[in-house]
Amino acid sequence: MEALAELDETVRDELMEALPNELIASAIKKLDTDDALYLIEDLDKEDRADILAKVSKEDRATLN
């Protein structure tokens, strides 16, 4: 999943829209904070809230 953060922004956005939020949440748990923030920063509020609800309290505090 680290490769997601390195993709062209357009490709990354399209892929993020296609992936289920559960998979994105699982992926950001394994990423460095800056990469995780980069992946979720442009998501709509509903998707972002759903993803953050699926990560630990500590990760949520860091990413929110």
SULLINUR-V346920 format. One record per residue. N is the residue number from 1. NEAR is the number of other ideal C-beta (glycine too) atoms within 12 Angstrom. D_LAST is the distance of its C-alpha to the last C-alpha in Angstrom with 1 decimal. Layout:
<<N,NEAR,D_LAST> <N,NEAR,D_LAST>>
This chain:
<<1,24,20.0> <2,16,19.7> <3,14,22.1> <4,27,19.6> <5,27,17.8> <6,15,21.3> <7,18,22.6> <8,12,23.7> <9,16,21.0> <10,11,23.2> <11,15,23.9> <12,25,20.4> <13,21,19.3> <14,14,22.4> <15,23,21.8> <16,31,18.2> <17,17,19.6> <18,14,22.4> <19,23,20.6> <20,16,19.7> <21,26,16.1> <22,16,17.4> <23,20,18.5> <24,33,15.3> <25,31,13.4> <26,20,16.3> <27,29,16.2> <28,37,12.7> <29,26,13.6> <30,19,16.4> <31,26,15.0> <32,18,14.3> <33,22,10.8> <34,15,11.9> <35,23,13.5> <36,31,10.8> <37,21,8.6> <38,25,11.9> <39,40,12.6> <40,38,9.9> <41,24,9.5> <42,17,12.8> <43,27,12.7> <44,15,13.6> <45,13,11.4> <46,11,13.4> <47,25,13.1> <48,26,9.3> <49,18,9.2> <50,20,12.2> <51,33,10.9> <52,30,7.9> <53,19,10.7> <54,24,12.8> <55,29,11.2> <56,15,11.8> <57,12,10.3> <58,12,10.0> <59,25,8.4> <60,22,5.8> <61,11,5.4> <62,19,5.8> <63,31,3.8> <64,19,0.0>>
